Amino acid sequence: MKPLNYAILKHFTKVEEASADDVIEALKGDYGNFKALKKKAVINALMTAEANGLLEETRFELDNNGELIVYYHANEEGAATINNYIKD
């Protein structure tokens, strides 16, 4: 099993885009017991990946509670870098 942050990054090489909630939903089967699989920690991981050029923000929207949802994707170069360093 990969470290959680690696699994988060690899997820973006397999989807067009995703939000923190999408990532949590996709990974909860394998990582559901991890304390770091919480929304705040996942958002932090996504923002760090964006700051490092691995992910890009694609769009924003508000949920029914008025909470901001940010969607990210791995561009071609980011996905190549992720796949180069994190093998399946």
Order of alpha helices (4+ residues) and beta strands (2+ residues): alpha-alpha-alpha-beta-beta-alpha
